[in-house]
Every structure is written in structure tokens, then in C-alpha cells.
Amino acid sequence: MNLEKASYAEIDLGALAHNLSYVQQLAGQDKQIIASIKANAYGHDVLLVAKALQEIGVDALATGSLDEARLLRTQGITLPILLFAFSTPRLTVQAAIEGYIPTLTNLEAATTVANALKKPAAFYLKVDVGLGRLGEPINTARHFVEEVVNLPNLRVDGIYTHVPFAQTSKSDWAERKLQSFDRFITDLGNAGYTFPLTQAMASCCLLAGFLDQSSAVCVGHALYGLSPFESDSGEGINHLKPVMKSVKSKLIHIAHHAKGSDIAVGGLYGLERAHTVGVLPVGMAHGFCRPPGKDIPVLVRGQKCRVLSVSLEHTTIDLSGIDGADTGDSVTLLGRDAEEIITLATLADAWGIQPLEVLMRLSGKFSVRTAETQAS
Ligand SMILES: *Cc1c(COP(=O)(O)O)cnc(C)c1O
């Protein structure tokens, strides 16, 4: 029996294709595209997204999770899968043996990995141009590269860095960092060290309009129609379409309570007027919430309703004023219903977090299906 789920999320693969083609346009037709699908494809469902990207055409996928990489391989994804620095040398060796392309970020780990391998495997090297996180610092990176290429069993297929910036006011900083990576790669080339792939730009650099000399870009945010910047206003954002189209549930119960009723329902104690209260099977367990004092709307029959309370597995909403609301009616938590829309930004504002954090809370909690794309 194929029972329809009461609650589900819809992703728009047409929007994904649109965003990818915009990214390619920004990057230039010659640049390879590595699609970042970490964290369950930024909460969109890693398998559906990877299958779509493979069909539309990207050059590689990148994730920080060996489990995710394994899932994709067993489900028919044949694209190269790059692993961002993700674990200990022992697991890095295992990942390389299984055919993924792990990242090496320092000489000590590279040496351990090289000695543990029995035959050659492919790796990427990561250089830190100034984020202060993972990767060999650019000042010592030349030595790192020279040592690594002499280690046994390591085939260096690429070299990359990461220059994220969330405030557009930091774009000068980022541009300088990109240039320092370009100089580093040029110097290496002049000394006879070349690699099949070089990469430095992620969504922020592309959307800021930067160009560099690397052969590839690695993008996540932009593919999903998300802004990598703290404010949504950064250049280029307006061209993107949201891939997370909607999150929906259904009314599973409706209660009518008369004025003066001494009940306590959905945060109402004693009713000064008649109320119609609806219940949906979505709660904190699904990442939904209503911070104290915040008004969160949902949509029923194309109209806004106020959320009264969110408990572990249920949400109650005020249906007063919604004509003809009935059990089984669709409830939109995110997305459009007729003329009304709840955007990711609305929800993020109400929850007091960033849009991507909203997606992370909902990630994996809803069955995800693909939406029909509307022509636009
Ligand atoms: C996540 C990640 C990216 C992609 O960044 P976006 O801002 O989502 O485009 C690129 N490179 C590295 C190393 C990453 O971890």
C-alpha cells in the first residue's frame, strides 16, 4: 500500500538547473563545476539532488561525509566524489581505498596515509590562504606540495582552497586571498608542479563577480538559491531561484470551542471569543518551533493562520476566520498557497536564525519529493 505522507517537503529541480546554469555563466564556460552537496545537500535531500546534478551535468560532487558518499555510490551516482577534510587518517585511507577522493591538509597526515596505502589512490590537497581553519598555510604550502608529491601511493589530482565571506564588505579581503592562491599556483607551475584541477571560488566569490585562474569552482549555496551573505542583498542573488519550494502538512483534527469555554488549547486559557483550532502532525521533532512571543504564520486555503503552539509532535493553529477549513486540508509551513507565500527568509526571521539554519533544522525530517516546475 502506498500511503501518502501527511507531511512532506518539495524541491524544485528546475530551479536547481536554472541556478547551475547561472553559476556556469558567472564562472565562465571553461570552468569545471564541483557541486557541494554536504549536509544532506544543504538540507534538500542529498540523493535527489545528486541524481539531478548527475543528469544535468556537473564535473564532481563534494561532501564532508563518508556515509553520504557511500549512499550515493550505492544508489547509482558515478560522478567523482571529493571528500572535504572529514576525519582521521585511518578513515581517510579507507575512503581512498573505496574510490572517493579525500583531502589532505597537512604533511603529518599525508605521510601516515601514504604509508598505510598498499597501492596508489587519488587525493586533493588543501591550502589555507587565510581562513585560519583547515589546510596547509599558504606560507608553507610550497614545501608541503613538494614533500607530498614524493610520498608513495599519493596521486595528487587537485589542489584547492576556500575563501568564504559572509559580509559583502569583506570582498576586498577575499579578492586578495584569491589572488594569493592564483600566484601560488602560478609559482608552482613555473617550478614544474601542475595538477589536473585547481579550485578556490565558492558561491560568495562567484556572486561577487570575481574571476580567477583556477580550473574549477566549488559551489553549494548558489545552486540551492541560497545567499552566502548575511544580508540577502549581495550581487547576483536576485538571479537565483529557491530549490526548497515548500514544506507542507495536513490538518488532522479541527476543534470548535465556544466563547467562554474554560478550555486550555494551543496556549489559549479560557476563551473570550469562539475559536476554531486545527492540529497538524508536525512538531519540534520535525525541527518546527515557535520562539516565545513570535508570530509564525502558516497557510490554509490560501490564507494566513497564526500558530498557537508547537509541541513535540503537533502544532496547533488558529483557524478562526478560515471559511470551510476541513480535516485533510493542506497546511503550508513554507512556500506558496494561492496569493500568500511564506519564504525561507520569513521563517528565518521569525525563528531568529539564518535561512540555512532553518533548512538544517528541517533536514531529514520530512519525506522529500520533486515539485512540478512552473514555467517562468
Ligand atoms: C562548503 C564548501 C564549499 C561551497 O561553499 P558555498 O558557500 O556553499 O558555495 C566550497 N569549498 C569548501 C572547502 C567547502 O567546505
The ligand as an SDF file (V2000), in Angstrom:
LIG
                    3D

 15 15  0  0  0  0  0  0  0  0999 V2000
   31.0760   24.0980    1.5920 C   0  0  0  0  0  0  0  0  0  0  0  0
   32.3050   24.3660    0.8310 C   0  0  0  0  0  0  0  0  0  0  0  0
   32.2450   24.9940   -0.4180 C   0  0  0  0  0  0  0  0  0  0  0  0
   30.9580   25.5320   -1.0040 C   0  0  0  0  0  0  0  0  0  0  0  0
   30.6470   26.7550   -0.3990 O   0  0  0  0  0  0  0  0  0  0  0  0
   29.3060   27.5510   -0.7490 P   0  0  0  0  0  0  0  0  0  0  0  0
   29.4140   28.8130    0.0090 O   0  0  0  0  0  0  0  0  0  0  0  0
   28.1590   26.7360   -0.2560 O   0  0  0  0  0  0  0  0  0  0  0  0
   29.2710   27.7450   -2.2120 O   0  0  0  0  0  0  0  0  0  0  0  0
   33.4300   25.1610   -1.1090 C   0  0  0  0  0  0  0  0  0  0  0  0
   34.6020   24.7280   -0.5990 N   0  0  0  0  0  0  0  0  0  0  0  0
   34.6920   24.1380    0.6160 C   0  0  0  0  0  0  0  0  0  0  0  0
   36.0050   23.6980    1.1240 C   0  0  0  0  0  0  0  0  0  0  0  0
   33.5550   23.9320    1.3670 C   0  0  0  0  0  0  0  0  0  0  0  0
   33.6440   23.3430    2.5690 O   0  0  0  0  0  0  0  0  0  0  0  0
  1  2  1  0
  2  3  1  0
  2 14  2  0
  3  4  1  0
  3 10  2  0
  4  5  1  0
  5  6  1  0
  6  7  2  0
  6  8  1  0
  6  9  1  0
 10 11  1  0
 11 12  2  0
 12 13  1  0
 12 14  1  0
 14 15  1  0
M  END
$$$$
